[in-house]
Amino acid sequence: MKALFSNFRFWMVLLMAVLAINLAAGTRLYAQEKAAESAQKAASDDPFEMYSLFSTVVEQVRAHYVDADASTYQNLIYGALRGMMQSLDPYSQFMDAEEFTEMREDTSGKFGGLGITIGMREGLLTVISPMEGTPAFRAGLLPEDKIVEIDGESTDKLDLSEAVKRLRGDPGTTVKVKIFRPRTQLYKTFTLERAIINVPSVKDARILPGDIAYIRMLQFGEDTARDFQIELEKFVAQGAKALVLDLRGNPGGLLTAAVEVAQPFLRRGDLIVFTRGRDGQVDRSYRARPRFKFPDIPMVVLINGASASASEIVAGCLQDNHRAILVGEKSFGKGSVQTIVPQEGDTAIRLTTAKYYTPSERVIHDNGIEPDIVVPISFETWRNIILARNKAEEASASGASDANADTEGWAPDTSADAFTFDDASTVSTPADDDTSGTSADGSSDPQLDRACDMLRGILAFQSR
């Protein structure tokens, strides 16, 4: 028995030794393969070899291309730089001296344009949001429209910056834009007259039935936080007990404005947003400071597919900090940071250097923000609602006595049936340019109805 046990132990030791040798050999082989792979990758990415290839091609094109005027060193190098930046993402860009100057002028004052925010989706020039009250909005351009032609020229190989340049121009001039509307699979052509774009930040601020304050924010500019604070404090002083913040169709704007708008509803030190760069480390974070505090007011934030950038930062922050319920539809998904880096010859590059993250570390870019309660309505219906409100306000301002034109003309429907969404027909997508989902005066807004219904329920529960 003792001899049998000794033999068993011998074979076990031998087996363990063989396994250890095999493991060591496998580890060494794996390390060698990884080293060879790294060396091969490094060799294929050798900067001197790549620069040599680039210079050789430049010289060959310069020496043999049929059009000598088009093959100057500046044309070739600038073209290569544009292609390089465009290959990274739609928002990175090389700017020559003229483009750099135009960019600085655009950020410092008003400009002649159409009033649309555009981006790239699946390689196609896409309308993010037409700004309310602008030529694009009045003409009927909608979020998700694909711009396929500008003045008869295809946008197939047009980068984002060049498209913006072609759409802008002197006020009073016209531009012809052909779009493809994915939902209807139809093409439409619009002839639009450029105008000075001057869109207010805050609009439609009022108290709705049930002591619910409603504030619609059109963009995030330099005065947005101040205007928002004034309206909010006024409504709280008037007895408002809850808030609906409408960010539908808001294409974004200044990061600082987004931070200031979110602050009143958070507690000191609450994370608002942060950025991560190439190394995965946090580059910069923004936290709430103790000012303009309304940390307990019940809130609903309305978003849709035309809510982007700063709108998504505010919505994601309030959602992650459990300060607001999000109602509507998934937002657009624009959340990257572009840094302007001046170069020689008064040129510059716009380079994507980081991405925005919500407090729970959700990346906004290409993902968007998902609402807590999904209430879908078509962009056509949403646009008709806004047009009806504006018409009612204009009629009221001019002293009209029509009942549809008073200041409560678009207040949410408070009837019991207004909040029934089990029937698919209630939230069905209407035909193109149809007004399905709205009443005759355009006042019915299913998303706002649902928001007010939820807030009334919260207030009723709190009162008990």
N, C-alpha and C positions, 0 to 999 in steps of 0.2 A: 504494500500500500504506500509506504514511504517512498519507494523507488518510482512508483507511478506518479506521485505528486511532484517529485523532483523533475521527472521528464516533462510533465505539463508546464511546470514553471519555466523550464529551459526553452520550450517551444514558444511560450508567451513572450519571454524576453527577446527571443530571436525575431518574432513577428513585430514587436514594437520597434526593434532596431531597424528592420526593413522598412517599416512605415515612416520612421523618422528620416531615413536616408532618402526615400522617395519624396517626402515633403520638402526636404532641403533642396533636392534636385529640381523639383517643380517650382519652388520659390525662386531659385536662381535662374531657371529658364524664363519664368515670367518677367523677372526683373530685366533680363537681357532683351526680351522682346519689347518691353516698354521703353527701354533705353534706345533700342534701334528705331522704334516708332517715333520717339521724341527727336532723335537725331535726324530722321528722315523729314519730319515736319519742319524742324529748324532749317534743314538744308533747302527745303522747298520754299521757305519764307526768308531766305537770305536777302537782306536789304540791298547789298551791293549787286547781287545778281539781278534783282528786280529793277533797280535803278538803271542798270546797264541795258536791260531789255527795253525799258521805257525810252531812254535816250536814243537807242538804236531805231526804234519805231518812229520817233519824232523826226529824226534826221532823214529817214527814208521817205516819210510823207512829205517833208519839206522839199526834198530834192526831186521827187517824181510826181507829186500830185498835179493834175492837169491845170488847176486854177491856182496860180502863184499868189494872188491877192488873198485867197482864203487860207493859205498855208503859212502865214507868218507865225513866228514863235509865240506871239501873244495869243493869237487865235487858237493855236494847237494846245498850248498849256492851259489857257482858260477853259477850253472845251473839255480837256482831260480832267481838270479839277471839278467842273460841273458834273461830269459823269461820275466821278468818284464819290462826290457827296450825295448825289441822287441815288447811287447804288446802296447807300446805307439805310436811309428811310426817307419818307416824303417830306420831312420837316428839316432835314439837314441841307445846307445850301452854301455854294460859293458865290460871293457877290463881288462884281467888279466895282470900280469907283463910282460909276453912275448909280448902280443898284444899291450900294451902301449908302449913298447920299439920300436916295429916295426912301430907303428904309428909315433913316433917322427923321426925315420930314414927316413920314406917315405916323410915327409914334409921338410927334410933338404938336399935332394940330388936326384940323378937319381935312377931309379929302372928298373928292368926287368919286362916287361909286354907285353900286346897286343895292347895297345893304344885305349882302349874304356872307355868311361865314362858310368857308369851304375846307375840305380836307380830302385825304386819299383813303379809299376803302377798296381793298382787293385790286389795287392798281388803277382805280377809276376815280376821276375827279368828282367828288360827291358834295352835295349841299348838306352842311350840318344844320344850319338854321337860317331862314330869312328873318332879318330884324324887322320888328313891327313898325309900320308907318313908313317903310322905305319902298323904292320902286319894285324891288324883287317881291316883297310881301304883297303889295297891292296887285301885282300882275298875276300872282298865283303860283310862284315857285314854292316847292315843298321840301322839307327835310327828306333825305335819301334820294332825291332826284340826281341822276348822273348827267353831268355836263359833257356832251359828246362833241359839240362844235361851238366855237366862238367866232363870230363873223365869218361863218362858212368854212373855217379851218378846223380840222380834227384836233381834238385834245389828246389823242392816243399817246403821243410821246412828249406831252407837255408836263413839265414839273410844276409843283404847287406855286412857287414864287412867280414863274412866268405867267401862269394862269391868272393870278391875282393882278399882275401888271396889265394884262390885256383887258381885264374886266373893269379896271379903274380908268378914269380919264377926266377930262374937264366937265364940270356940271353943264347940263344942257345937251351934251352929245349923246348919241345913241349907240347901242351895241346889240347885236343879234345873238341870242343864246339858244342853242338846241339842246334839249334834255331828253333823257330816257327815264321813264317812271317805272321802276321795277314791279310795283304792285299791279299796275294795269297793263304792263308790257306795251305801252304806247310811247311814241315820240311826239314832242311838242316843241314849237319854236316860238320864242318870245322876243319882241323888239322892245328893249328897255332904255329909258332915258336916264342917264346918270344924274345924280344930285348930291348935294352936300349931305353927308350922313351925320346926323346929330340926334342920337337916340337917348332918351332919358333912362336913368337907372331904375327908378321905382315908379310904378304906375298902379292904378286901380286900388289904392290903399283905402280901405273903409271897414266899418264894422258890419258884419252880417248877422242875421237873426240868431239868437242864442248867445249873444255877447262873444262872438268869434271874430277876431281881427283877421283881415285878409290883406296880404301885401304881395303884389306881383313884381318880380324883379326881372328886368329885361336884359341887363348886362352887369358886369362888375367893373366899374370905372373908379376914378379918383374920388368922386363924391358919393359913391354908393353907400358906404358904411355910415356916413353922416346922415344922408337922407333916410336911410333905413332906421337909424336910431331915433330920429325925430318923429317919424310916423309911429314907431313902436311905443315910445314913451307917451305920445299923445293918446294912443288907444288904451294903454294900461291905465292912464289917468281917467279915461272915460268909462272905465269899468270892464274892459275886455278881459275875459277869463281864459281864452285859448287863442291859438294862432295857426293860420294856414299860410305857409310861405310857398308861393308858386314860382318854381324855377323852370317850368316848361318852356321850351323854346329859347332858353338862355344859353348862348354859346360860350359864356365865360368872360374872361378878361384878366384883371390884375390879381395876382396871388395875394397881395397884401389886403385887397378888398375882401377876398374870400375869408381870410383869417379874421378880419375885423367883424364881418357879418356873423360868423359862427360864435365869436367870443361871448356875447351877452347871455348865451344859453348854457354855458359850461362853467364848471367850478375851477378855481385857481389850479393851474398845473395840468389840466386835462389836455391830452394830445389832440391837436387838430389835424395835422398832416406832416409827413416827413418824406424826404427824398433819399433814394439810394442810387449810387453811381456804379461804375464798372466793377469795382472790387467787392460789391455787395454790402459795404459798410454804409451806415447812415451818414449822409452828407450834411443834412440840415433838418432840424425839426422845429415845429411851431407849436407853442403851447398857450393855453388861455391865461390871460392876466386878469386881475380882479377889477374889472371896470364894466359899466353898463349891464349889471347882472340881472338876468331874469332866469335863474336856473331851474325854476319849478313850473313855469307855464307850460301846459300841455301843447304839443305841436304836431302838425302834419306837414310834411314837405311833399309837394307835387313835382314829379319829374317825368320826362318822356324821352324819346329817342333823339330829340334836338337839344337836350340838356348836356352841356359839355364843359370840360376843363374846370374852371373855378366853381361852376355849379355842382360838378361831381365831387369836388373837394368838400364843399359845404354839406351836401347830402350824405356823403360817406362818413364824414366826421360826426354829424348829429345821429346817424344811425348806429355807428359803432359805440358811441358814448351813451346810447340808450336815452337820447334826449328828444328824438322825434320818430314818428312812424312815416315811412316813405310809401306814397301811393302813386300809382300811374304805371309807367312802363320803363324798361331798362334804358339807361342813359347811353350816350354815344360812345364813350370810351376814348377820350383824349386827355392823357395825363403824363406827358413827357416834358422834360426841361430842356430848353434850347439856350445855349450860351453863345453870345456874339464875341468872336475873337478877331480883333483887327489884325490885318496882315500888311505886308509891304505894298507900296504903291497905292495907298488909300483903299485897298480891298479888304475884305473880311470874310470869315466863314461863320455860318450859323450851324452849331454842332449840338446834337442831342447828347447831353452829358449825364442825365439822370432821369428817373421816373418817380412819379408821385405815388405814395402809399397811404391808405387810410390807417387810422389808429390800430386796427386789427391786422395790419400788414397785408391788406388786399391791394394788389396793383390795379390802378385805374386804367392804364393805357391798354387799348384793344379789348378790355373786358367790360368796362362800364360798371355802373352801380345798379344792382337788382333791387326793386322796390319790395317792401314787406307785403303790400297788398297790390296785386296786379289788377288794374282796371284799364283794359285797352280801349282806345278810341282812335280812329284814323286821323292822320294829319289834316285831311280835308275838313273833317268835323271840327277839330280843334281850331283851325284857321277861321271857319265860319263863326264859331263862338266868339273869337276875338273881334272879328269884323262887326258882329252884332252888338257887342259891348261898346265898341268905339262909336258906332252909329247912334246908339242910345245916348251916350255921353255928349256927342255933338248936338243932338236934338235937344237934350236937356239944357246944354249951355246956351243954345239959341232961344230958349224960352218956350219950346214946344210943349203942348199940353197933352200929347199922346200918352196914354198910360204905359205904353211900351218904352217910353223914353225917360221915365223917372229914374232916380239914382238906384232904386232897388230892382230895376228891370231885369237884371241878370242874376239876382240872388239865387242861390241853390234851391232846388225844389225840395220842399219840406214834407211832401206827401209821403205816405208809407210806401207807395209803389216806386218811388224814386230810387230806393236802395235795394231793389231786387235784381240780382245779377245771375240768378240761376238759369234764366232763359237766355239762350245764346243770341236770340234776336235783339236783346237789349244792348249788347255790346258788339254787334256784328259790324264788320267793315263795310262801309257804304261803297257804292260805285264811284268812279272818278268824278269829282266835283259835285257829288251828291251831298245833300244836307241831312242825311239820315243820322239819327242820334241827337238832333237838335229840334227844339220846338219852332213854331213859326217865326218867333222873334229871335231865335238863336240863343235863348237864355239857358237852356238845359245843358249842364256840364256834368256828365256822370262822374268824372274824377273828383271834381270839387264837391259834388253831392255826397260821395262816399266819405271824403275827408271830414265834412261837417257832421255827418251822421256819427262817425267814430268819435269826434271830439265831444259832441253832445252826450254820447254814452259815457265817456270818461268823466265829464263834469257831473253827470247825474250820479255816477258811482262815488265820486269824491264827496258829494254833498251828503251822502248817507254815512 
